[in-house]
Amino acid sequence: MFNHNNHYGEKLRKFLRDRRITQHEASALLGVHRSTIQRLLENEIWSEKQLSIVTNGFGISQDDFRIIENQTTKVEKENPWKEKYYESIERINELYGKLEKSNNMNEELRKIIENLKNRK
């Protein structure tokens, strides 16, 4: 049964929110993919390895992490759209990053093709 007070994903969500850390920033700090952060946020129970990655990455003890309260604040109850908004902004930033990488790769390919044409 769902135990809101022991839900590790909710503890992580509160930890990130309280420190204004985005999922993208968290993934960079922990050295994991953003989808890993999303899975951690969804899962009530984590493996010891997952708990260790999170606590070591953020420099907190496992005991301190375990006592983080899972509380929805009054503001969150009044503004349920806020989390979705921030997730959307993170996704847009991620897509802009991919677009920039793609544009850089296209430019490199153009240069390679131009060099090959000049060799003929």
N, C-alpha and C positions, 0 to 999 in steps of 0.2 A: 504494500500500500504506500501511496505517496506521502512522505513525511517532509513537509515543507521546511522544517527547521534543520534537517540534515541533508538537504539537497545540495550537493557540491556545485552543481552548475549554477544554482541560484546564489550560492556564496560567492562564486567567481563573478557573476553578474554584478552583485553589490560591490565587491572589491573594485572592479573596473570602473563602475559608475561613480563611486565615492572619490576615486582618484582621477576621474575624467580621462580614462585610458580607453581608446577605441579598440575594437576587435583587431583591426589592422595593426595598430601599435603593439597590442598584446602579442600578436603572432610574431612580430619582429623581435620583441624583447625575449620571448621564450624560444625563438628559433624553430617555430613550427609553422605549418601552413595555416592560413586563416580558416579553412574548413575544419581543422583540428580544434580551433578555438570554438567554433560554432557547435561541434559535437560535445565538447566539454560543457558548454553552457546548457545543452539539452539534457545531459546525463545526470541522474540523481546520484549514482555511485560511480566512483572512479577506481582504477587499479592503483596500486601503490606507486607504480612508475609514473602514471599520469599526475598523481598528487605531488610526487617528488619534482617533476618537471615544472609544475606551476609554482610550488613554494620556493624551490631553489631559484627559479627564474625571476621571481619577484622579491627574493631576499627576505622571506618570512618563514617562521617555523610552521610545521604542520599543525601543531597544537593551536597556534594563533589563527591559522586558516580555519580550523575546525570550529572555532568559537564565533566566527563571523555570523551575525544574525541575518536571517533571510526575512527581511521586512520590506514590504512595499510601502513606500512613503505616500503621504497624502497627495503630494504633487503628482506622483505616478498614477495614482488612482484617478485623479482628475484629468490627466493628460495621457491616456493610453496610447495615443498616436506618437508620442515623443520617441519611444524606443524604435518604432518602425521608421520614423523620420531619420534618426541617426544611422540606422542600419542601411537605409537607402543612400544616404550621403556617403557612407563607407563604400558601398558597392559602386557608386558612381566614380569615386576616387580610384578604386581598384581598376575599373574599366578604362579610365583615362591613362593609368599607368601601363596597362596592356596595349592601348592604342599607341602610346608614345614608343614603347618597345618595338611594336610592329612597324611604325614609321621609320625608326632607326634601322631596322633590318632591311626595309625596302630601299632606303638610301644606300646602304652598304651593297646590296645586290645591284643597284643601278651602277655604282662605281665599278664593281667587278665586271659587269657586262660591258661597260664603256672601255675598260682596260683590255678586255678580250677583243673587242672590235678594233681597237687601235693597234693591236699586235698583227693583224692581218695585212 
